[in-house]
């Protein structure tokens, strides 16, 4: 698994500050966290998802990024 760099560290931090507490790698990432991270880091939600996946995290079941780059539930 790749080692987190500063952006990866911020993305995996629950408070997006690069410090503990961390999001749980064994649980799906909350879509709200994705949007907060994208906003805080000035990145697209798609880029945040890609980085989290590189770090071994996954999205919640039933959540996917639409072509518009926002999380959307599939139904």
PDB file with one MODEL, atoms N, CA, C and O in Angstrom:
MODEL        1
ATOM      1  N   UNK A   1       0.840  -1.169   0.000  1.00  0.00           N
ATOM      2  CA  UNK A   1       0.000   0.000   0.000  1.00  0.00           C
ATOM      3  C   UNK A   1       0.895   1.245   0.000  1.00  0.00           C
ATOM      4  O   UNK A   1       1.860   1.307   0.761  1.00  0.00           O
ATOM      5  N   UNK A   2       0.584   2.242  -0.849  1.00  0.00           N
ATOM      6  CA  UNK A   2       1.403   3.455  -0.876  1.00  0.00           C
ATOM      7  C   UNK A   2       1.352   4.192   0.458  1.00  0.00           C
ATOM      8  O   UNK A   2       0.343   4.164   1.163  1.00  0.00           O
ATOM      9  N   UNK A   3       2.450   4.845   0.784  1.00  0.00           N
ATOM     10  CA  UNK A   3       2.495   5.637   2.004  1.00  0.00           C
ATOM     11  C   UNK A   3       1.807   6.976   1.765  1.00  0.00           C
ATOM     12  O   UNK A   3       1.986   7.584   0.710  1.00  0.00           O
ATOM     13  N   UNK A   4       1.018   7.444   2.743  1.00  0.00           N
ATOM     14  CA  UNK A   4       0.351   8.733   2.557  1.00  0.00           C
ATOM     15  C   UNK A   4       1.352   9.875   2.512  1.00  0.00           C
ATOM     16  O   UNK A   4       2.285   9.928   3.313  1.00  0.00           O
ATOM     17  N   UNK A   5       1.153  10.785   1.574  1.00  0.00           N
ATOM     18  CA  UNK A   5       1.909  12.023   1.538  1.00  0.00           C
ATOM     19  C   UNK A   5       1.021  13.074   2.192  1.00  0.00           C
ATOM     20  O   UNK A   5      -0.085  12.730   2.612  1.00  0.00           O
ATOM     21  N   UNK A   6       1.435  14.329   2.304  1.00  0.00           N
ATOM     22  CA  UNK A   6       0.610  15.301   3.022  1.00  0.00           C
ATOM     23  C   UNK A   6      -0.847  15.362   2.573  1.00  0.00           C
ATOM     24  O   UNK A   6      -1.735  15.423   3.424  1.00  0.00           O
ATOM     25  N   UNK A   7      -1.127  15.349   1.270  1.00  0.00           N
ATOM     26  CA  UNK A   7      -2.526  15.367   0.822  1.00  0.00           C
ATOM     27  C   UNK A   7      -3.212  14.078   1.237  1.00  0.00           C
ATOM     28  O   UNK A   7      -4.352  14.113   1.698  1.00  0.00           O
ATOM     29  N   UNK A   8      -2.540  12.930   1.084  1.00  0.00           N
ATOM     30  CA  UNK A   8      -3.117  11.654   1.502  1.00  0.00           C
ATOM     31  C   UNK A   8      -3.372  11.631   2.986  1.00  0.00           C
ATOM     32  O   UNK A   8      -4.366  11.067   3.443  1.00  0.00           O
ATOM     33  N   UNK A   9      -2.487  12.237   3.739  1.00  0.00           N
ATOM     34  CA  UNK A   9      -2.665  12.294   5.181  1.00  0.00           C
ATOM     35  C   UNK A   9      -3.871  13.152   5.533  1.00  0.00           C
ATOM     36  O   UNK A   9      -4.646  12.795   6.420  1.00  0.00           O
ATOM     37  N   UNK A  10      -4.035  14.269   4.854  1.00  0.00           N
ATOM     38  CA  UNK A  10      -5.200  15.118   5.120  1.00  0.00           C
ATOM     39  C   UNK A  10      -6.486  14.413   4.715  1.00  0.00           C
ATOM     40  O   UNK A  10      -7.480  14.475   5.438  1.00  0.00           O
ATOM     41  N   UNK A  11      -6.478  13.741   3.559  1.00  0.00           N
ATOM     42  CA  UNK A  11      -7.680  13.055   3.079  1.00  0.00           C
ATOM     43  C   UNK A  11      -8.104  11.956   4.047  1.00  0.00           C
ATOM     44  O   UNK A  11      -9.299  11.737   4.245  1.00  0.00           O
ATOM     45  N   UNK A  12      -7.146  11.267   4.647  1.00  0.00           N
ATOM     46  CA  UNK A  12      -7.486  10.162   5.541  1.00  0.00           C
ATOM     47  C   UNK A  12      -7.725  10.601   6.980  1.00  0.00           C
ATOM     48  O   UNK A  12      -8.068   9.779   7.830  1.00  0.00           O
ATOM     49  N   UNK A  13      -7.549  11.871   7.256  1.00  0.00           N
ATOM     50  CA  UNK A  13      -7.822  12.413   8.582  1.00  0.00           C
ATOM     51  C   UNK A  13      -9.302  12.768   8.678  1.00  0.00           C
ATOM     52  O   UNK A  13      -9.831  13.443   7.795  1.00  0.00           O
ATOM     53  N   UNK A  14      -9.971  12.328   9.726  1.00  0.00           N
ATOM     54  CA  UNK A  14     -11.407  12.619   9.869  1.00  0.00           C
ATOM     55  C   UNK A  14     -11.695  14.116   9.848  1.00  0.00           C
ATOM     56  O   UNK A  14     -12.721  14.549   9.323  1.00  0.00           O
ATOM     57  N   UNK A  15     -10.789  14.901  10.418  1.00  0.00           N
ATOM     58  CA  UNK A  15     -10.985  16.351  10.476  1.00  0.00           C
ATOM     59  C   UNK A  15     -10.278  17.077   9.336  1.00  0.00           C
ATOM     60  O   UNK A  15     -10.269  18.307   9.290  1.00  0.00           O
ATOM     61  N   UNK A  16      -9.689  16.319   8.420  1.00  0.00           N
ATOM     62  CA  UNK A  16      -8.987  16.846   7.247  1.00  0.00           C
ATOM     63  C   UNK A  16      -7.841  17.780   7.618  1.00  0.00           C
ATOM     64  O   UNK A  16      -7.508  18.705   6.877  1.00  0.00           O
ATOM     65  N   UNK A  17      -7.238  17.517   8.790  1.00  0.00           N
ATOM     66  CA  UNK A  17      -6.133  18.345   9.256  1.00  0.00           C
ATOM     67  C   UNK A  17      -4.798  17.612   9.240  1.00  0.00           C
ATOM     68  O   UNK A  17      -3.780  18.163   9.658  1.00  0.00           O
ATOM     69  N   UNK A  18      -4.799  16.371   8.759  1.00  0.00           N
ATOM     70  CA  UNK A  18      -3.566  15.599   8.687  1.00  0.00           C
ATOM     71  C   UNK A  18      -3.170  14.959   9.998  1.00  0.00           C
ATOM     72  O   UNK A  18      -2.048  14.470  10.134  1.00  0.00           O
ATOM     73  N   UNK A  19      -4.072  14.953  10.964  1.00  0.00           N
ATOM     74  CA  UNK A  19      -3.782  14.380  12.275  1.00  0.00           C
ATOM     75  C   UNK A  19      -4.911  13.441  12.696  1.00  0.00           C
ATOM     76  O   UNK A  19      -5.989  13.434  12.101  1.00  0.00           O
ATOM     77  N   UNK A  20      -4.639  12.653  13.732  1.00  0.00           N
ATOM     78  CA  UNK A  20      -5.660  11.751  14.269  1.00  0.00           C
ATOM     79  C   UNK A  20      -6.876  12.546  14.697  1.00  0.00           C
ATOM     80  O   UNK A  20      -6.749  13.718  15.053  1.00  0.00           O
ATOM     81  N   UNK A  21      -8.031  11.947  14.673  1.00  0.00           N
ATOM     82  CA  UNK A  21      -8.344  10.561  14.323  1.00  0.00           C
ATOM     83  C   UNK A  21      -8.397  10.367  12.807  1.00  0.00           C
ATOM     84  O   UNK A  21      -8.656  11.301  12.048  1.00  0.00           O
ATOM     85  N   UNK A  22      -8.140   9.117  12.391  1.00  0.00           N
ATOM     86  CA  UNK A  22      -8.124   8.747  10.980  1.00  0.00           C
ATOM     87  C   UNK A  22      -9.426   8.069  10.600  1.00  0.00           C
ATOM     88  O   UNK A  22     -10.102   7.489  11.450  1.00  0.00           O
ATOM     89  N   UNK A  23      -9.782   8.142   9.318  1.00  0.00           N
ATOM     90  CA  UNK A  23     -10.925   7.354   8.863  1.00  0.00           C
ATOM     91  C   UNK A  23     -10.517   5.891   8.932  1.00  0.00           C
ATOM     92  O   UNK A  23      -9.346   5.554   8.754  1.00  0.00           O
ATOM     93  N   UNK A  24     -11.479   5.037   9.188  1.00  0.00           N
ATOM     94  CA  UNK A  24     -11.224   3.613   9.372  1.00  0.00           C
ATOM     95  C   UNK A  24     -11.053   2.945   8.007  1.00  0.00           C
ATOM     96  O   UNK A  24     -11.991   2.935   7.211  1.00  0.00           O
ATOM     97  N   UNK A  25      -9.865   2.383   7.722  1.00  0.00           N
ATOM     98  CA  UNK A  25      -9.661   1.740   6.426  1.00  0.00           C
ATOM     99  C   UNK A  25     -10.503   0.487   6.232  1.00  0.00           C
ATOM    100  O   UNK A  25     -10.635   0.003   5.108  1.00  0.00           O
ATOM    101  N   UNK A  26     -11.068  -0.042   7.296  1.00  0.00           N
ATOM    102  CA  UNK A  26     -11.902  -1.234   7.200  1.00  0.00           C
ATOM    103  C   UNK A  26     -13.367  -0.935   6.936  1.00  0.00           C
ATOM    104  O   UNK A  26     -14.169  -1.853   6.756  1.00  0.00           O
ATOM    105  N   UNK A  27     -13.722   0.346   6.912  1.00  0.00           N
ATOM    106  CA  UNK A  27     -15.115   0.742   6.675  1.00  0.00           C
ATOM    107  C   UNK A  27     -15.189   1.610   5.431  1.00  0.00           C
ATOM    108  O   UNK A  27     -14.228   2.304   5.099  1.00  0.00           O
ATOM    109  N   UNK A  28     -16.326   1.577   4.741  1.00  0.00           N
ATOM    110  CA  UNK A  28     -16.476   2.443   3.562  1.00  0.00           C
ATOM    111  C   UNK A  28     -16.384   3.920   3.960  1.00  0.00           C
ATOM    112  O   UNK A  28     -16.785   4.313   5.055  1.00  0.00           O
ATOM    113  N   UNK A  29     -15.852   4.717   3.047  1.00  0.00           N
ATOM    114  CA  UNK A  29     -15.726   6.150   3.283  1.00  0.00           C
ATOM    115  C   UNK A  29     -17.093   6.809   3.124  1.00  0.00           C
ATOM    116  O   UNK A  29     -17.797   6.582   2.140  1.00  0.00           O
ATOM    117  N   UNK A  30     -17.448   7.619   4.097  1.00  0.00           N
ATOM    118  CA  UNK A  30     -18.712   8.358   4.069  1.00  0.00           C
ATOM    119  C   UNK A  30     -18.690   9.365   2.916  1.00  0.00           C
ATOM    120  O   UNK A  30     -17.719  10.110   2.782  1.00  0.00           O
ATOM    121  N   UNK A  31     -19.734   9.408   2.081  1.00  0.00           N
ATOM    122  CA  UNK A  31     -19.764  10.374   0.977  1.00  0.00           C
ATOM    123  C   UNK A  31     -19.592  11.823   1.443  1.00  0.00           C
ATOM    124  O   UNK A  31     -19.012  12.636   0.723  1.00  0.00           O
ATOM    125  N   UNK A  32     -20.083  12.150   2.626  1.00  0.00           N
ATOM    126  CA  UNK A  32     -19.908  13.513   3.139  1.00  0.00           C
ATOM    127  C   UNK A  32     -18.426  13.819   3.343  1.00  0.00           C
ATOM    128  O   UNK A  32     -17.995  14.949   3.113  1.00  0.00           O
ATOM    129  N   UNK A  33     -17.648  12.838   3.767  1.00  0.00           N
ATOM    130  CA  UNK A  33     -16.208  13.038   3.943  1.00  0.00           C
ATOM    131  C   UNK A  33     -15.554  13.328   2.586  1.00  0.00           C
ATOM    132  O   UNK A  33     -14.670  14.179   2.491  1.00  0.00           O
ATOM    133  N   UNK A  34     -15.985  12.626   1.553  1.00  0.00           N
ATOM    134  CA  UNK A  34     -15.442  12.863   0.214  1.00  0.00           C
ATOM    135  C   UNK A  34     -15.659  14.308  -0.217  1.00  0.00           C
ATOM    136  O   UNK A  34     -14.747  14.961  -0.724  1.00  0.00           O
ATOM    137  N   UNK A  35     -16.878  14.797  -0.010  1.00  0.00           N
ATOM    138  CA  UNK A  35     -17.192  16.161  -0.425  1.00  0.00           C
ATOM    139  C   UNK A  35     -16.444  17.192   0.406  1.00  0.00           C
ATOM    140  O   UNK A  35     -15.965  18.193  -0.126  1.00  0.00           O
ATOM    141  N   UNK A  36     -16.343  16.951   1.712  1.00  0.00           N
ATOM    142  CA  UNK A  36     -15.590  17.873   2.572  1.00  0.00           C
ATOM    143  C   UNK A  36     -14.115  17.891   2.166  1.00  0.00           C
ATOM    144  O   UNK A  36     -13.499  18.955   2.111  1.00  0.00           O
ATOM    145  N   UNK A  37     -13.550  16.711   1.880  1.00  0.00           N
ATOM    146  CA  UNK A  37     -12.148  16.624   1.481  1.00  0.00           C
ATOM    147  C   UNK A  37     -11.918  17.335   0.149  1.00  0.00           C
ATOM    148  O   UNK A  37     -10.939  18.065  -0.005  1.00  0.00           O
ATOM    149  N   UNK A  38     -12.806  17.125  -0.800  1.00  0.00           N
ATOM    150  CA  UNK A  38     -12.669  17.789  -2.097  1.00  0.00           C
ATOM    151  C   UNK A  38     -12.678  19.302  -1.925  1.00  0.00           C
ATOM    152  O   UNK A  38     -11.871  20.009  -2.527  1.00  0.00           O
ATOM    153  N   UNK A  39     -13.584  19.786  -1.110  1.00  0.00           N
ATOM    154  CA  UNK A  39     -13.678  21.230  -0.874  1.00  0.00           C
ATOM    155  C   UNK A  39     -12.434  21.749  -0.147  1.00  0.00           C
ATOM    156  O   UNK A  39     -11.853  22.756  -0.550  1.00  0.00           O
ATOM    157  N   UNK A  40     -12.032  21.064   0.913  1.00  0.00           N
ATOM    158  CA  UNK A  40     -10.896  21.508   1.727  1.00  0.00           C
ATOM    159  C   UNK A  40      -9.581  21.492   0.950  1.00  0.00           C
ATOM    160  O   UNK A  40      -8.708  22.327   1.184  1.00  0.00           O
ATOM    161  N   UNK A  41      -9.444  20.550   0.034  1.00  0.00           N
ATOM    162  CA  UNK A  41      -8.191  20.395  -0.699  1.00  0.00           C
ATOM    163  C   UNK A  41      -8.242  20.975  -2.107  1.00  0.00           C
ATOM    164  O   UNK A  41      -7.278  20.888  -2.868  1.00  0.00           O
ATOM    165  N   UNK A  42      -9.401  21.577  -2.440  1.00  0.00           N
ATOM    166  CA  UNK A  42      -9.579  22.169  -3.761  1.00  0.00           C
ATOM    167  C   UNK A  42      -9.301  21.154  -4.867  1.00  0.00           C
ATOM    168  O   UNK A  42      -8.594  21.433  -5.835  1.00  0.00           O
ATOM    169  N   UNK A  43      -9.886  19.960  -4.690  1.00  0.00           N
ATOM    170  CA  UNK A  43      -9.765  18.875  -5.664  1.00  0.00           C
ATOM    171  C   UNK A  43     -11.158  18.384  -6.016  1.00  0.00           C
ATOM    172  O   UNK A  43     -12.116  18.633  -5.283  1.00  0.00           O
ATOM    173  N   UNK A  44     -11.269  17.698  -7.122  1.00  0.00           N
ATOM    174  CA  UNK A  44     -12.568  17.138  -7.496  1.00  0.00           C
ATOM    175  C   UNK A  44     -12.867  15.930  -6.610  1.00  0.00           C
ATOM    176  O   UNK A  44     -11.945  15.267  -6.135  1.00  0.00           O
ATOM    177  N   UNK A  45     -14.146  15.643  -6.387  1.00  0.00           N
ATOM    178  CA  UNK A  45     -14.484  14.424  -5.648  1.00  0.00           C
ATOM    179  C   UNK A  45     -13.877  13.187  -6.297  1.00  0.00           C
ATOM    180  O   UNK A  45     -13.464  12.259  -5.602  1.00  0.00           O
ATOM    181  N   UNK A  46     -13.822  13.171  -7.621  1.00  0.00           N
ATOM    182  CA  UNK A  46     -13.241  12.031  -8.342  1.00  0.00           C
ATOM    183  C   UNK A  46     -11.760  11.864  -7.981  1.00  0.00           C
ATOM    184  O   UNK A  46     -11.291  10.739  -7.812  1.00  0.00           O
ATOM    185  N   UNK A  47     -11.022  12.973  -7.863  1.00  0.00           N
ATOM    186  CA  UNK A  47      -9.603  12.909  -7.496  1.00  0.00           C
ATOM    187  C   UNK A  47      -9.438  12.420  -6.058  1.00  0.00           C
ATOM    188  O   UNK A  47      -8.506  11.675  -5.755  1.00  0.00           O
ATOM    189  N   UNK A  48     -10.342  12.838  -5.177  1.00  0.00           N
ATOM    190  CA  UNK A  48     -10.291  12.380  -3.785  1.00  0.00           C
ATOM    191  C   UNK A  48     -10.543  10.877  -3.727  1.00  0.00           C
ATOM    192  O   UNK A  48      -9.832  10.155  -3.029  1.00  0.00           O
ATOM    193  N   UNK A  49     -11.547  10.405  -4.455  1.00  0.00           N
ATOM    194  CA  UNK A  49     -11.839   8.972  -4.488  1.00  0.00           C
ATOM    195  C   UNK A  49     -10.637   8.201  -5.013  1.00  0.00           C
ATOM    196  O   UNK A  49     -10.262   7.175  -4.446  1.00  0.00           O
ATOM    197  N   UNK A  50     -10.036   8.683  -6.085  1.00  0.00           N
ATOM    198  CA  UNK A  50      -8.887   7.988  -6.660  1.00  0.00           C
ATOM    199  C   UNK A  50      -7.759   7.876  -5.643  1.00  0.00           C
ATOM    200  O   UNK A  50      -7.138   6.820  -5.518  1.00  0.00           O
ATOM    201  N   UNK A  51      -7.490   8.956  -4.917  1.00  0.00           N
ATOM    202  CA  UNK A  51      -6.403   8.917  -3.930  1.00  0.00           C
ATOM    203  C   UNK A  51      -6.753   7.981  -2.785  1.00  0.00           C
ATOM    204  O   UNK A  51      -5.900   7.216  -2.335  1.00  0.00           O
ATOM    205  N   UNK A  52      -7.993   8.027  -2.304  1.00  0.00           N
ATOM    206  CA  UNK A  52      -8.397   7.122  -1.226  1.00  0.00           C
ATOM    207  C   UNK A  52      -8.279   5.664  -1.663  1.00  0.00           C
ATOM    208  O   UNK A  52      -7.839   4.812  -0.892  1.00  0.00           O
ATOM    209  N   UNK A  53      -8.674   5.384  -2.905  1.00  0.00           N
ATOM    210  CA  UNK A  53      -8.549   4.014  -3.402  1.00  0.00           C
ATOM    211  C   UNK A  53      -7.091   3.595  -3.472  1.00  0.00           C
ATOM    212  O   UNK A  53      -6.767   2.450  -3.157  1.00  0.00           O
ATOM    213  N   UNK A  54      -6.203   4.496  -3.879  1.00  0.00           N
ATOM    214  CA  UNK A  54      -4.765   4.180  -3.896  1.00  0.00           C
ATOM    215  C   UNK A  54      -4.267   3.833  -2.493  1.00  0.00           C
ATOM    216  O   UNK A  54      -3.355   3.022  -2.332  1.00  0.00           O
ATOM    217  N   UNK A  55      -4.871   4.449  -1.490  1.00  0.00           N
ATOM    218  CA  UNK A  55      -4.478   4.219  -0.106  1.00  0.00           C
ATOM    219  C   UNK A  55      -5.214   3.039   0.527  1.00  0.00           C
ATOM    220  O   UNK A  55      -5.027   2.752   1.709  1.00  0.00           O
ATOM    221  N   UNK A  56      -6.060   2.345  -0.268  1.00  0.00           N
ATOM    222  CA  UNK A  56      -6.727   1.146   0.217  1.00  0.00           C
ATOM    223  C   UNK A  56      -8.111   1.350   0.784  1.00  0.00           C
ATOM    224  O   UNK A  56      -8.671   0.426   1.374  1.00  0.00           O
ATOM    225  N   UNK A  57      -8.684   2.532   0.627  1.00  0.00           N
ATOM    226  CA  UNK A  57     -10.041   2.800   1.117  1.00  0.00           C
ATOM    227  C   UNK A  57     -11.037   2.515   0.004  1.00  0.00           C
ATOM    228  O   UNK A  57     -10.667   2.382  -1.162  1.00  0.00           O
ATOM    229  N   UNK A  58     -12.320   2.424   0.387  1.00  0.00           N
ATOM    230  CA  UNK A  58     -13.363   2.178  -0.606  1.00  0.00           C
ATOM    231  C   UNK A  58     -14.586   3.017  -0.297  1.00  0.00           C
ATOM    232  O   UNK A  58     -14.754   3.492   0.826  1.00  0.00           O
ATOM    233  N   UNK A  59     -15.453   3.202  -1.304  1.00  0.00           N
ATOM    234  CA  UNK A  59     -16.696   3.947  -1.143  1.00  0.00           C
ATOM    235  C   UNK A  59     -17.753   3.097  -0.456  1.00  0.00           C
ATOM    236  O   UNK A  59     -17.664   1.870  -0.427  1.00  0.00           O
ATOM    237  N   UNK A  60     -18.751   3.771   0.095  1.00  0.00           N
ATOM    238  CA  UNK A  60     -19.903   3.071   0.649  1.00  0.00           C
ATOM    239  C   UNK A  60     -20.603   2.314  -0.471  1.00  0.00           C
ATOM    240  O   UNK A  60     -20.591   2.759  -1.619  1.00  0.00           O
ATOM    241  N   UNK A  61     -21.216   1.172  -0.151  1.00  0.00           N
ATOM    242  CA  UNK A  61     -21.978   0.421  -1.137  1.00  0.00           C
ATOM    243  C   UNK A  61     -23.105   1.294  -1.680  1.00  0.00           C
ATOM    244  O   UNK A  61     -23.726   2.046  -0.930  1.00  0.00           O
ATOM    245  N   UNK A  62     -23.368   1.196  -2.974  1.00  0.00           N
ATOM    246  CA  UNK A  62     -24.459   1.937  -3.582  1.00  0.00           C
ATOM    247  C   UNK A  62     -24.121   3.385  -3.885  1.00  0.00           C
ATOM    248  O   UNK A  62     -24.995   4.143  -4.306  1.00  0.00           O
ATOM    249  N   UNK A  63     -22.878   3.786  -3.681  1.00  0.00           N
ATOM    250  CA  UNK A  63     -22.475   5.162  -3.963  1.00  0.00           C
ATOM    251  C   UNK A  63     -21.452   5.129  -5.084  1.00  0.00           C
ATOM    252  O   UNK A  63     -20.489   4.362  -5.045  1.00  0.00           O
ATOM    253  N   UNK A  64     -21.671   5.960  -6.070  1.00  0.00           N
ATOM    254  CA  UNK A  64     -20.736   6.049  -7.194  1.00  0.00           C
ATOM    255  C   UNK A  64     -20.659   7.493  -7.628  1.00  0.00           C
ATOM    256  O   UNK A  64     -21.577   8.278  -7.389  1.00  0.00           O
ATOM    257  N   UNK A  65     -19.570   7.836  -8.261  1.00  0.00           N
ATOM    258  CA  UNK A  65     -19.430   9.191  -8.792  1.00  0.00           C
ATOM    259  C   UNK A  65     -20.087   9.257 -10.160  1.00  0.00           C
ATOM    260  O   UNK A  65     -19.830   8.429 -11.033  1.00  0.00           O
ATOM    261  N   UNK A  66     -20.925  10.241 -10.325  1.00  0.00           N
ATOM    262  CA  UNK A  66     -21.565  10.460 -11.615  1.00  0.00           C
ATOM    263  C   UNK A  66     -20.586  11.170 -12.536  1.00  0.00           C
ATOM    264  O   UNK A  66     -19.540  11.634 -12.082  1.00  0.00           O
ATOM    265  N   UNK A  67     -20.906  11.262 -13.823  1.00  0.00           N
ATOM    266  CA  UNK A  67     -20.036  12.014 -14.731  1.00  0.00           C
ATOM    267  C   UNK A  67     -19.831  13.454 -14.285  1.00  0.00           C
ATOM    268  O   UNK A  67     -18.832  14.075 -14.647  1.00  0.00           O
ATOM    269  N   UNK A  68     -20.773  13.998 -13.495  1.00  0.00           N
ATOM    270  CA  UNK A  68     -20.645  15.356 -12.994  1.00  0.00           C
ATOM    271  C   UNK A  68     -19.713  15.444 -11.806  1.00  0.00           C
ATOM    272  O   UNK A  68     -19.531  16.534 -11.263  1.00  0.00           O
ATOM    273  N   UNK A  69     -19.110  14.338 -11.374  1.00  0.00           N
ATOM    274  CA  UNK A  69     -18.107  14.252 -10.313  1.00  0.00           C
ATOM    275  C   UNK A  69     -18.657  14.447  -8.913  1.00  0.00           C
ATOM    276  O   UNK A  69     -17.890  14.734  -7.994  1.00  0.00           O
ATOM    277  N   UNK A  70     -19.948  14.302  -8.722  1.00  0.00           N
ATOM    278  CA  UNK A  70     -20.493  14.365  -7.379  1.00  0.00           C
ATOM    279  C   UNK A  70     -20.980  13.001  -6.967  1.00  0.00           C
ATOM    280  O   UNK A  70     -21.430  12.243  -7.826  1.00  0.00           O
ATOM    281  N   UNK A  71     -20.917  12.638  -5.674  1.00  0.00           N
ATOM    282  CA  UNK A  71     -21.432  11.346  -5.262  1.00  0.00           C
ATOM    283  C   UNK A  71     -22.932  11.260  -5.513  1.00  0.00           C
ATOM    284  O   UNK A  71     -23.666  12.219  -5.277  1.00  0.00           O
ATOM    285  N   UNK A  72     -23.364  10.141  -5.978  1.00  0.00           N
ATOM    286  CA  UNK A  72     -24.788   9.940  -6.223  1.00  0.00           C
ATOM    287  C   UNK A  72     -25.128   8.495  -5.914  1.00  0.00           C
ATOM    288  O   UNK A  72     -24.365   7.580  -6.223  1.00  0.00           O
ATOM    289  N   UNK A  73     -26.277   8.304  -5.303  1.00  0.00           N
ATOM    290  CA  UNK A  73     -26.700   6.928  -5.022  1.00  0.00           C
ATOM    291  C   UNK A  73     -27.273   6.331  -6.287  1.00  0.00           C
ATOM    292  O   UNK A  73     -28.010   6.979  -7.030  1.00  0.00           O
ATOM    293  N   UNK A  74     -26.919   5.093  -6.510  1.00  0.00           N
ATOM    294  CA  UNK A  74     -27.466   4.366  -7.643  1.00  0.00           C
ATOM    295  C   UNK A  74     -28.716   3.651  -7.176  1.00  0.00           C
ATOM    296  O   UNK A  74     -28.758   3.134  -6.060  1.00  0.00           O
ATOM    297  N   UNK A  75     -29.707   3.618  -7.996  1.00  0.00           N
ATOM    298  CA  UNK A  75     -30.861   2.970  -7.469  1.00  0.00           C
ATOM    299  C   UNK A  75     -31.684   2.334  -8.464  1.00  0.00           C
ATOM    300  O   UNK A  75     -32.710   1.742  -8.129  1.00  0.00           O
TER     301      UNK A  75
ENDMDL
END
